[in-house]
Amino acid sequence: MRDGNFEIFKKALCIHLIQLLGIWASGFTKTTRFVAVAILFFMSFSYGFSICGVLLLFGLKGIWMSLLLFGLQGVTLLFLGIMVGEHSLRYGLKGHEVYGATYRQLVVFCIAGALLISLVDAYIQPMVRSLF
């Protein structure tokens, strides 16, 4: 089971890093700002669609399942995505002279957030799933 959890961790980390760093990197030029909005929309839509499906499939029990399975990491990931998107827009408007150091520090925050969310996905979620 440990190898399976580590594989889930690696895949989740890659997905979350691609999403967050994709939003971060889209702030470098004005033409790629739409990419950040598209990534953030995709993240929101996929979590919303998953929660809706669980609610329709399981009814009242689905509320608790959605909250436990998607709630914590979904809200955290969307919060990070919105925060990184806001900083990437601010970086695009203010430029690298004024906002460059803060924007570079945001990468560390993205990596730490993706690590934490991936750890929850890989090691805590299997325990929660066994409750249902």
N, C-alpha and C positions, 0 to 999 in steps of 0.2 A: 504494500500500500504506500510505502514511503516514496518509491520511484514514481508511482502514479501521481502523488501529490506534487512532487518536484516537477514533473512534466506539466501539470496544470499551472504551477507557479511560473515556469518559463514562458508558457504560451500567454498567460494573463499579463505578465510583465511586458512582453513584446507588444501586445495589443494596446495596453495602456500607455506605454511609452510612445508608440507610433501616434496615437491620438493626441496626447498632450504635447509632444515635441513637434508634431505636425502643426498644431495651432501656434506654438511658439515660433516656429520657423516661418510661418506665413506672415509674420509681422515685419520681416525684413524689407519687403517691397510693397508698394501700393497696390499692385495688380493681384497679389496673392491674398489680400484680405478676405476675399470671397471664399477662399479655401478654408480659412478658419471658421467662417460662419457655416459652411457646408459640413465640416467635421463636427462642430458643436451640434448642428441640427441632427446629424446622423446618430450621435451619441444619445441625445435626448429622445429621438424617435425610437431607437432600438430598446432602450430601457422602458419607455412608456408602452411600447407594443408588447414587450414581454410581461410586464405587470398586468396589462389588460387581458392578455391571454390566460394568465394564471387565475385572475379574478373570474373570468367567464367559465373557466374549466372547473374550478373548485368552489366557487361561491364565497360564503362567509369564511370558510377555512382558507380560501385563497388570499384574503386580506392579510392574515397572519403570515402565510407563506411568503407573500410578496414583500412584506415588511422585513422578515428575517432573511430572505434569500437575496433580495435586491436593494433593500432599503439603505443600509449603512454605506456600502461601497458605491452604490449607484449615486446617492446624494453627494458623497464625497468626491467622486469622479466628476460629476456635473459641476459641482462648485469649483473644483480645480480648473476645469475646462473654461468656465465663465471667467474666472480670475485671470487665467493665462490669456484668454481672448481679449479681455479688457486691457491688459498690459501690452499685448501686441498691437492693439489699435493705438494706444498711447505712445508706444515706441515709434510707430509709423508717423504719428502727427508731430511729436516733439523732436524726433531725430536721435541719432546715436550719440551726439555730443552731450545732450542734456540727460538722456534717460538710459544710456548704454550700460552703465555699471549695474543699475537695478535690474535691467532686462537680462543681463548675463547671470545674475544671482538667481533669477527665476528658474533657470535650468535645474539647479540643485533642488529647489522646492518641488519641481515636477518629478524628478527622479525619486525623491523621498516619498512623495505621495503615491507614485505608481508602485513602488516597492511595498508600501504599507497595504494598499488595496489588493495587490497580488497575493500577499501573504494571507490576507483574510479570505480571498477567493480559494486559495489552495489548501489551507489548513483548518480554517474555522468552518467554512461552508459545508464540507462533507459531514461534519458533526451535526450541523443544524439540519441538513437534509435527512439524516437518519431519524430525526424526530417525527418526520412526516412519512 
